[in-house]
Amino acid sequence: MNKHWRKVAVGALAAVTVVGLAACGSNSGGGDNEITVYNAQHESLTKSWVDEFTKETGIKVNVRNGDDSEMANQIVAEGDKSPADVFLTENSPSMTTVENAGLFAPVDQATLDQVPAQFRPSTGLWTGIAARSTVFVYNKDKLKTDQLPKSLLDLQNPEWKGRWGASPAGADFQAIVSALLELKGPEVTKTWLDGMKQNAKAYKGNMAVMKAVNAGEIDGGVIYHYYWFGDQAKGGENSNNTQLEYFKNQDPGAFVSISGGGVLKSSKHQEQAQRFLKFITGKAGQQILQTGTSFEYPVASGVAANPKLVPLDQLQSPAVDPAKLNGKEVTTLMTQAGLI
């Protein structure tokens, strides 16, 4: 793309996005009835939340988009000078990064009361806002149900060499490894990662993993559920040859990852920021998950999942305190295994 068209494209993007870059240079966000959100959730989902929140309250929301670790590290680097009022993530380890740096304000109790305890950290310094289930996506022509792995841990065994894939560099997969570490400890995790290095093919992103399974490049892959449901809703071009296996039985492979939301201690707009978080976890915010196209799970205010999804209470997921998921130790172990 030449410089002229690059400028045109950037200008067009700025015209349609909710990102208020001009407002992100100061804590004031350009006004008292305005907040800035550092967003690592899906942009379309957050835009739906923002649009409805602003419609209901009149509070303007400026959004900066990035990935989990990028946004978390930026907040930590900015410290109490961060222009962010609220931080939203796809996966919880990045929330823990900010929490451990002492940068979150406690979440209002009224908001916490909307979210069952299993979907938020024990500390109360941030809360779950959505969830996604770990699944094994497999090619129906290559694997029959009696040939599927019974546990995530089975994928380290020699018979799976070259037959499965994942996206090890992504925050999604690293959250799954964080759960394995918390549930089984460092020795089991290290052994599993060494087996993964020998057996798995690495792809960039969960969608790339699913496409490879669909094309028959590999027999199966570890992803989150909503990639499959989202593709099916669009006609199934990248998933029609595949099916999902849910490990269940409190297996590490049944891990449900919590997307997080928190208010920065340094925010100059505490009331508005807390109000935004309460809206997201309230009935109206959670119904956007139920009826929208993200296919993520609602976790609050008694809102049921999209009827196409396996209900959360049937997933038999292991109990994991999101506050204990250690992204830093996981990246160290995965680096030592040669996976990232």
C-alpha positions, 0 to 999 in steps of 0.5 A, a space after each residue: 500500500 503506498 503512502 497516499 492510500 495508507 493515509 486514506 485508509 487510516 482516515 477512514 478507520 478513524 471516521 468509523 471507530 469508537 476510539 477517541 485517540 485525541 482524548 487518550 492523551 490525558 486522564 480527563 478524557 476530554 470531559 467529566 462525562 467521558 471515560 477511556 477504555 483500554 480494550 483487549 476484548 473483541 472490538 465488535 463486542 465492546 462496541 456493542 457494549 459501548 453503544 448501548 451504555 452511551 445510549 442509556 447513560 449519555 456517558 461517552 466512551 473512548 476506546 483504545 484497542 489492543 491485545 491482552 498482554 500489550 494492553 496490560 503491559 502498557 497500563 503497568 508502564 503508565 502506572 498512575 499516569 495511565 489515561 485508562 479508566 477501565 481495562 477489558 480483556 479476553 483472558 484473565 492472566 492479563 488482569 492479574 498482571 495489572 492487579 499484581 502491580 496494584 493498579 486496580 480500584 476495588 469493584 463496587 459491591 453492587 457489581 460484584 453481587 451481579 457475578 457469581 463467585 466462580 466467575 470472578 477473582 477472590 480478590 474483588 479487584 476486578 470481575 468476570 464479564 464473559 467466558 469461553 470454553 476450551 475445546 478440542 476441534 477435530 476433523 470428522 473424517 479423520 477421527 471417530 468419537 472413540 479415537 478422541 483424546 480423553 484428556 488434554 494431557 493425552 496430547 503429550 503422548 507419542 501417538 499424537 505426534 504431528 496430529 494436533 495443533 494450537 496457537 502457542 503465542 496467543 493469549 488464548 492458549 497461554 490462558 489454558 496453560 495457566 489453568 493447567 499450571 494452577 491445576 496440576 503444578 509446574 512439573 506436570 505442566 513442563 512435561 506436557 509442554 515438552 510433549 506439545 513441542 514434540 507433537 503439535 503444529 504451531 499456528 497463528 491464531 485459533 482460526 488458523 488452527 480450525 482452518 487447518 483441522 477443517 482442511 485435514 492438515 491435522 486431525 485436531 486442535 485446541 481452541 476456544 469454542 466461539 471460533 467454531 460457532 461464529 464460523 458456523 453462523 457464517 455458513 461454516 466455510 472453515 468448520 463444516 468438516 469439523 466437530 467439537 469435543 468437550 473434555 468435561 470431568 474437571 479436566 484441564 481441557 475443560 477450562 473455562 477462561 474468564 474475560 475480565 473488567 476492572 477500574 483503574 485506581 488512577 481513574 479521575 472518573 471513578 463513578 462513570 467507570 464503575 457504572 460502565 462495569 456495572 452495565 456490562 455485568 448487568 442484564 442489558 450488557 449480558 444479553 448482548 452476549 446472549 443475542 449477539 454474534 460473539 458466541 461468548 458466554 454470559 456470566 452474570 445477572 442470571 442471563 442464559 447463554 446463546 441457545 446454540 451453546 452447551 450451557 455453562 453448568 454442563 461443561 463440568 469445568 475445573 474450579 480455578 480462581 482467576 486471580 491465581 492464573 500466572 501469565 508470567 510463569 507460563 511464558 517462562 515455561 513455554 519459552 523454555 519448552 521452545 514454544 514461544 
